[in-house]
């Protein structure tokens, strides 16, 4: 059987603006190309308006230009998910669309908050509303060759290697692309070949901006982190998502993305704790690529957010590869906790173990789990 593509009119609704943005120009260019190829692009006006707001809110660092372009291209043909879409069949995100989404501003003046104990975590990075804050971070304990910090401060040799690994993620959804458009910078954890870090790297994500309960405004942050462990390297990563005491019941949206690349024989132990406001939206993408004989271990506890969703995408890229996943979700109020995981086996003697537990203690609470394991020929 075959499918014929028939040329059709292409109708794009663009949010009104006093000036033509780069994003709008990209749309026009892509539209012309698509019509020439007899393919019609159908874009969602709400998504386009959000993309323009993100484009205007953060500068584009030159190293992230390719990521921005790939993300904007993906958004061109994306629409807002609904319950009719299989990945969101049990997860209602309509309250996000009905909100006035505002990109979280750069924290200025530099916040003086100390949300996490640096004595407890000697290797600590603070990411406030998606922005790396050097004055609240402690990175002096790392051995030679290890780098933890902003991409903008990374030396050119390692930066070139890191940028090779920043990807558009085949199979990534709308929220992955929104992060690519709105991430103000890239926080990098780089472990050179053969290096074993003795202390864990603690990534403390902190939400400062939030509207009061009942407000229609929703502040959006897009933190993005890349962890690269070269051949034989080893590191413990702790991700912790929290918020200011004054923002304990704030309305905000954290749309985070983490990429992990593990070289041959490398090992990453990943702890992920999410205790954000019960009125917040927390959507997280974790993309892991494992080379031969490498190990990835995840331990997750998620108890916060009105909506907490974790998209976990793992590819084993060589034989003798080990993946272990242990997750606990708790819905103690009017909350939805959602885990969508995908694991692809492409090589012999790969191993995986996944244990997921969810507890719902409220009549309006909900837990969703969708686990997909693909074993190729």
VEXLUMNU-304102 format. One record per residue (C-alpha): residue in three letters; residue number from 1; x, y, z. Coordinates in nm, 2 decimals, decimal comma. Layout:
 rest  nr     c1     c2     c3
  Ala NUM      X      Y      Z
...
//
This chain:
 rest  nr     c1     c2     c3
  Unk   1   0,00   0,00   0,00
  Unk   2   0,11   0,36  -0,05
  Unk   3   0,02   0,71   0,06
  Unk   4   0,00   1,00  -0,18
  Unk   5   0,08   1,35  -0,04
  Unk   6  -0,16   1,60  -0,20
  Unk   7  -0,07   1,97  -0,20
  Unk   8  -0,30   2,16   0,03
  Unk   9  -0,33   2,53   0,14
  Unk  10  -0,11   2,61   0,44
  Unk  11  -0,28   2,83   0,70
  Unk  12  -0,06   2,96   0,98
  Unk  13  -0,20   3,18   1,26
  Unk  14   0,08   3,40   1,40
  Unk  15   0,04   3,59   1,73
  Unk  16   0,03   3,96   1,66
  Unk  17   0,34   4,15   1,72
  Unk  18   0,47   4,50   1,64
  Unk  19   0,78   4,36   1,48
  Unk  20   0,87   4,04   1,28
  Unk  21   1,07   3,80   1,50
  Unk  22   1,34   3,56   1,38
  Unk  23   1,09   3,28   1,47
  Unk  24   0,83   3,43   1,24
  Unk  25   1,08   3,45   0,96
  Unk  26   1,17   3,09   1,02
  Unk  27   0,81   3,00   1,00
  Unk  28   0,77   3,17   0,66
  Unk  29   1,08   3,01   0,53
  Unk  30   0,97   2,66   0,64
  Unk  31   0,63   2,72   0,50
  Unk  32   0,77   2,80   0,15
  Unk  33   0,99   2,49   0,16
  Unk  34   0,70   2,27   0,27
  Unk  35   0,47   2,40   0,00
  Unk  36   0,74   2,33  -0,26
  Unk  37   0,75   1,98  -0,13
  Unk  38   0,37   1,95  -0,13
  Unk  39   0,36   1,91   0,25
  Unk  40   0,13   2,12   0,46
  Unk  41   0,25   2,24   0,80
  Unk  42  -0,02   2,28   1,06
  Unk  43   0,10   2,48   1,36
  Unk  44  -0,07   2,56   1,69
  Unk  45  -0,12   2,93   1,74
  Unk  46  -0,07   2,89   2,12
  Unk  47   0,26   2,70   2,07
  Unk  48   0,38   2,97   1,83
  Unk  49   0,29   3,25   2,07
  Unk  50   0,48   3,07   2,35
  Unk  51   0,78   3,01   2,13
  Unk  52   0,80   3,38   2,04
  Unk  53   0,77   3,47   2,41
  Unk  54   1,06   3,24   2,49
  Unk  55   1,27   3,37   2,20
  Unk  56   1,23   3,73   2,33
  Unk  57   1,30   3,63   2,69
  Unk  58   1,65   3,49   2,66
  Unk  59   1,95   3,57   2,44
  Unk  60   2,09   3,29   2,22
  Unk  61   2,45   3,20   2,31
  Unk  62   2,63   3,12   1,99
  Unk  63   2,72   2,77   2,10
  Unk  64   2,35   2,69   2,15
  Unk  65   2,24   2,83   1,81
  Unk  66   2,20   2,48   1,65
  Unk  67   1,99   2,36   1,95
  Unk  68   1,77   2,67   1,92
  Unk  69   1,72   2,62   1,55
  Unk  70   1,64   2,24   1,58
  Unk  71   1,39   2,32   1,86
  Unk  72   1,21   2,59   1,67
  Unk  73   1,19   2,37   1,36
  Unk  74   1,03   2,10   1,57
  Unk  75   0,78   2,34   1,72
  Unk  76   0,67   2,44   1,37
  Unk  77   0,48   2,12   1,33
  Unk  78   0,38   2,06   1,69
  Unk  79   0,05   2,11   1,86
  Unk  80  -0,04   2,12   2,22
  Unk  81  -0,11   1,77   2,35
  Unk  82  -0,46   1,66   2,45
  Unk  83  -0,62   1,36   2,60
  Unk  84  -0,67   1,23   2,25
  Unk  85  -0,29   1,18   2,21
  Unk  86  -0,17   0,85   2,34
  Unk  87   0,12   0,98   2,56
  Unk  88  -0,13   1,21   2,74
  Unk  89  -0,43   0,99   2,74
  Unk  90  -0,44   0,97   3,12
  Unk  91  -0,27   1,30   3,19
  Unk  92  -0,46   1,63   3,18
  Unk  93  -0,24   1,93   3,10
  Unk  94  -0,52   2,16   2,99
  Unk  95  -0,46   2,39   3,29
  Unk  96  -0,12   2,48   3,14
  Unk  97  -0,28   2,60   2,82
  Unk  98  -0,55   2,80   3,00
  Unk  99  -0,28   2,98   3,20
  Unk 100  -0,10   3,30   3,11
  Unk 101   0,25   3,16   3,07
  Unk 102   0,53   3,40   3,14
  Unk 103   0,90   3,32   3,10
  Unk 104   1,07   3,35   3,44
  Unk 105   1,30   3,65   3,44
  Unk 106   1,67   3,64   3,52
  Unk 107   1,71   3,65   3,90
  Unk 108   1,84   4,01   3,96
  Unk 109   1,99   4,12   4,19
  Unk 110   2,17   3,79   4,25
  Unk 111   1,97   3,61   4,51
  Unk 112   2,12   3,56   4,85
  Unk 113   1,91   3,25   4,94
  Unk 114   2,09   2,93   5,05
  Unk 115   1,82   2,67   4,96
  Unk 116   2,06   2,38   5,00
  Unk 117   2,34   2,31   5,25
  Unk 118   2,68   2,35   5,09
  Unk 119   2,83   2,17   5,39
  Unk 120   2,61   1,87   5,31
  Unk 121   2,70   1,89   4,94
  Unk 122   3,06   2,01   4,90
  Unk 123   3,02   1,99   4,52
  Unk 124   2,71   2,20   4,46
  Unk 125   2,55   2,39   4,17
  Unk 126   2,26   2,63   4,22
  Unk 127   2,02   2,67   3,93
  Unk 128   1,75   2,94   4,01
  Unk 129   1,45   2,97   3,78
  Unk 130   1,66   2,79   3,51
  Unk 131   1,97   3,02   3,55
  Unk 132   2,31   2,90   3,67
  Unk 133   2,41   3,12   3,97
  Unk 134   2,78   3,10   4,03
  Unk 135   2,77   3,29   4,36
  Unk 136   2,55   3,02   4,52
  Unk 137   2,76   2,73   4,38
  Unk 138   3,07   2,55   4,51
  Unk 139   3,29   2,39   4,25
  Unk 140   3,64   2,40   4,41
  Unk 141   3,66   2,04   4,51
  Unk 142   3,69   1,88   4,17
  Unk 143   4,01   1,71   4,04
  Unk 144   4,19   1,83   3,73
  Unk 145   4,01   1,78   3,41
  Unk 146   3,66   1,77   3,57
  Unk 147   3,44   2,07   3,49
  Unk 148   3,11   2,16   3,65
  Unk 149   2,95   2,49   3,55
  Unk 150   2,81   2,70   3,27
  Unk 151   2,89   2,62   2,91
  Unk 152   3,00   2,98   2,86
  Unk 153   3,30   2,94   3,09
  Unk 154   3,41   2,60   2,95
  Unk 155   3,75   2,59   2,76
  Unk 156   3,72   2,56   2,38
  Unk 157   3,85   2,21   2,35
  Unk 158   3,61   2,05   2,59
  Unk 159   3,33   2,28   2,47
  Unk 160   3,37   2,14   2,12
  Unk 161   3,33   1,79   2,26
  Unk 162   3,03   1,89   2,47
  Unk 163   2,85   2,06   2,18
  Unk 164   2,88   1,74   1,97
  Unk 165   2,67   1,57   2,22
  Unk 166   2,39   1,82   2,26
  Unk 167   2,11   1,67   2,06
  Unk 168   1,75   1,72   1,95
  Unk 169   1,66   1,37   2,08
  Unk 170   1,47   1,16   1,83
  Unk 171   1,14   1,09   1,99
  Unk 172   1,15   1,41   2,21
  Unk 173   0,81   1,58   2,24
  Unk 174   0,68   1,94   2,25
  Unk 175   0,82   2,00   2,60
  Unk 176   1,17   1,89   2,50
  Unk 177   1,16   2,14   2,22
  Unk 178   1,02   2,42   2,45
  Unk 179   1,32   2,36   2,67
  Unk 180   1,55   2,38   2,37
  Unk 181   1,40   2,72   2,28
  Unk 182   1,39   2,86   2,63
  Unk 183   1,70   2,73   2,81
  Unk 184   1,91   3,04   2,89
  Unk 185   2,23   2,84   2,91
  Unk 186   2,36   2,49   2,94
  Unk 187   2,50   2,36   3,27
  Unk 188   2,77   2,11   3,21
  Unk 189   2,91   1,82   3,42
  Unk 190   3,22   1,68   3,24
  Unk 191   3,42   1,38   3,37
  Unk 192   3,73   1,29   3,18
  Unk 193   3,84   0,94   3,09
  Unk 194   3,92   0,72   3,38
  Unk 195   3,83   0,97   3,65
  Unk 196   3,62   0,86   3,95
  Unk 197   3,46   1,15   4,15
  Unk 198   3,46   1,07   4,52
  Unk 199   3,19   1,33   4,61
  Unk 200   2,85   1,35   4,44
  Unk 201   2,77   1,65   4,22
  Unk 202   2,46   1,81   4,37
  Unk 203   2,23   2,01   4,13
  Unk 204   1,99   2,22   4,33
  Unk 205   1,71   2,36   4,12
  Unk 206   1,53   2,64   4,29
  Unk 207   1,20   2,81   4,19
  Unk 208   1,19   3,17   4,31
  Unk 209   0,92   3,32   4,08
  Unk 210   0,57   3,21   4,13
  Unk 211   0,22   3,36   4,13
  Unk 212  -0,03   3,33   4,42
  Unk 213  -0,30   3,07   4,43
  Unk 214  -0,59   3,17   4,21
  Unk 215  -0,38   3,38   3,97
  Unk 216  -0,39   3,29   3,60
  Unk 217  -0,01   3,37   3,56
  Unk 218   0,23   3,08   3,54
  Unk 219   0,61   3,15   3,54
  Unk 220   0,80   2,91   3,32
  Unk 221   1,17   2,81   3,36
  Unk 222   1,37   2,58   3,13
  Unk 223   1,68   2,45   3,31
  Unk 224   1,90   2,23   3,09
  Unk 225   2,20   2,01   3,20
  Unk 226   2,44   1,79   3,01
  Unk 227   2,64   1,52   3,19
  Unk 228   2,93   1,37   3,00
  Unk 229   3,13   1,08   3,15
  Unk 230   3,41   0,97   2,92
  Unk 231   3,54   0,61   2,90
  Unk 232   3,59   0,45   3,24
  Unk 233   3,47   0,76   3,43
  Unk 234   3,24   0,75   3,73
  Unk 235   3,01   1,01   3,90
  Unk 236   2,71   1,04   4,13
  Unk 237   2,46   1,30   4,03
  Unk 238   2,19   1,43   4,27
  Unk 239   1,92   1,64   4,12
  Unk 240   1,69   1,82   4,37
  Unk 241   1,40   2,04   4,27
  Unk 242   1,26   2,27   4,54
  Unk 243   1,13   2,62   4,59
  Unk 244   1,15   2,92   4,82
  Unk 245   0,95   2,91   5,15
  Unk 246   0,76   3,22   5,03
  Unk 247   0,69   3,03   4,71
  Unk 248   0,58   2,71   4,90
  Unk 249   0,24   2,73   4,74
  Unk 250   0,34   2,92   4,43
  Unk 251   0,21   2,86   4,08
  Unk 252   0,49   2,81   3,84
  Unk 253   0,61   2,56   3,57
  Unk 254   0,95   2,40   3,57
  Unk 255   1,03   2,24   3,23
  Unk 256   1,36   2,07   3,28
  Unk 257   1,59   1,86   3,05
  Unk 258   1,88   1,65   3,14
  Unk 259   2,11   1,47   2,89
  Unk 260   2,35   1,20   3,02
  Unk 261   2,62   1,05   2,79
  Unk 262   2,81   0,76   2,94
  Unk 263   3,13   0,64   2,76
  Unk 264   3,25   0,28   2,74
  Unk 265   3,28   0,12   3,09
  Unk 266   3,16   0,44   3,25
  Unk 267   2,91   0,46   3,54
  Unk 268   2,65   0,71   3,65
  Unk 269   2,45   0,69   3,97
  Unk 270   2,16   0,93   3,94
  Unk 271   1,94   1,05   4,23
  Unk 272   1,64   1,26   4,14
  Unk 273   1,42   1,43   4,41
  Unk 274   1,12   1,64   4,33
  Unk 275   0,93   1,82   4,61
  Unk 276   0,80   2,13   4,43
  Unk 277   0,49   2,33   4,52
  Unk 278   0,16   2,14   4,51
  Unk 279   0,03   2,40   4,27
  Unk 280   0,32   2,38   4,03
  Unk 281   0,37   2,20   3,71
  Unk 282   0,69   1,99   3,69
  Unk 283   0,77   1,84   3,35
  Unk 284   1,11   1,67   3,32
  Unk 285   1,30   1,50   3,04
  Unk 286   1,59   1,27   3,11
  Unk 287   1,77   1,13   2,80
  Unk 288   2,05   0,88   2,86
  Unk 289   2,29   0,73   2,60
  Unk 290   2,51   0,44   2,72
  Unk 291   2,81   0,30   2,54
  Unk 292   2,93  -0,06   2,57
  Unk 293   2,98  -0,20   2,93
  Unk 294   2,85   0,12   3,09
  Unk 295   2,61   0,14   3,38
  Unk 296   2,33   0,38   3,46
  Unk 297   2,14   0,37   3,79
  Unk 298   1,84   0,59   3,87
  Unk 299   1,67   0,64   4,20
  Unk 300   1,38   0,88   4,19
  Unk 301   1,13   1,01   4,45
  Unk 302   0,86   1,25   4,33
  Unk 303   0,61   1,39   4,58
  Unk 304   0,55   1,75   4,46
  Unk 305   0,36   1,94   4,19
  Unk 306   0,00   1,96   4,09
  Unk 307   0,14   1,78   3,78
  Unk 308   0,46   1,59   3,80
  Unk 309   0,57   1,42   3,48
  Unk 310   0,90   1,24   3,41
  Unk 311   0,99   1,14   3,05
  Unk 312   1,28   0,89   3,08
  Unk 313   1,44   0,79   2,75
  Unk 314   1,73   0,54   2,75
  Unk 315   1,93   0,40   2,46
  Unk 316   2,19   0,12   2,51
  Unk 317   2,45   0,17   2,24
  Unk 318   2,67  -0,13   2,30
  Unk 319   2,68  -0,48   2,45
  Unk 320   2,72  -0,57   2,82
  Unk 321   2,53  -0,26   2,91
  Unk 322   2,34  -0,23   3,25
  Unk 323   2,04  -0,01   3,33
  Unk 324   1,87  -0,01   3,67
  Unk 325   1,57   0,21   3,74
  Unk 326   1,40   0,25   4,08
  Unk 327   1,12   0,51   4,12
  Unk 328   0,86   0,61   4,38
  Unk 329   0,58   0,85   4,31
  Unk 330   0,34   0,98   4,58
  Unk 331   0,01   1,17   4,52
  Unk 332  -0,10   1,29   4,86
  Unk 333  -0,34   1,56   4,73
  Unk 334  -0,50   1,67   4,41
  Unk 335  -0,19   1,57   4,22
  Unk 336  -0,10   1,37   3,91
  Unk 337   0,24   1,19   3,92
  Unk 338   0,33   1,05   3,58
  Unk 339   0,63   0,83   3,46
  Unk 340   0,68   0,76   3,09
  Unk 341   0,99   0,55   3,04
  Unk 342   1,14   0,41   2,72
  Unk 343   1,43   0,17   2,69
  Unk 344   1,58   0,05   2,36
  Unk 345   1,80  -0,26   2,34
  Unk 346   2,01  -0,27   2,02
  Unk 347   2,30  -0,50   2,12
  Unk 348   2,36  -0,84   2,28
  Unk 349   2,38  -0,91   2,66
  Unk 350   2,22  -0,59   2,76
  Unk 351   2,06  -0,59   3,11
  Unk 352   1,78  -0,39   3,26
  Unk 353   1,59  -0,39   3,59
  Unk 354   1,30  -0,15   3,65
  Unk 355   1,10  -0,12   3,98
  Unk 356   0,83   0,15   3,99
  Unk 357   0,60   0,21   4,29
  Unk 358   0,33   0,47   4,32
  Unk 359   0,11   0,56   4,62
  Unk 360  -0,22   0,76   4,59
  Unk 361  -0,37   0,88   4,92
  Unk 362  -0,63   1,13   4,80
  Unk 363  -0,96   1,07   4,62
  Unk 364  -0,86   1,32   4,35
  Unk 365  -0,50   1,20   4,32
  Unk 366  -0,37   1,00   4,03
  Unk 367  -0,06   0,81   3,93
  Unk 368   0,03   0,71   3,57
  Unk 369   0,29   0,47   3,45
  Unk 370   0,38   0,39   3,09
  Unk 371   0,69   0,17   3,06
  Unk 372   0,81   0,07   2,71
  Unk 373   1,10  -0,17   2,65
  Unk 374   1,20  -0,24   2,29
  Unk 375   1,43  -0,53   2,21
  Unk 376   1,54  -0,50   1,85
  Unk 377   1,62  -0,80   1,62
//
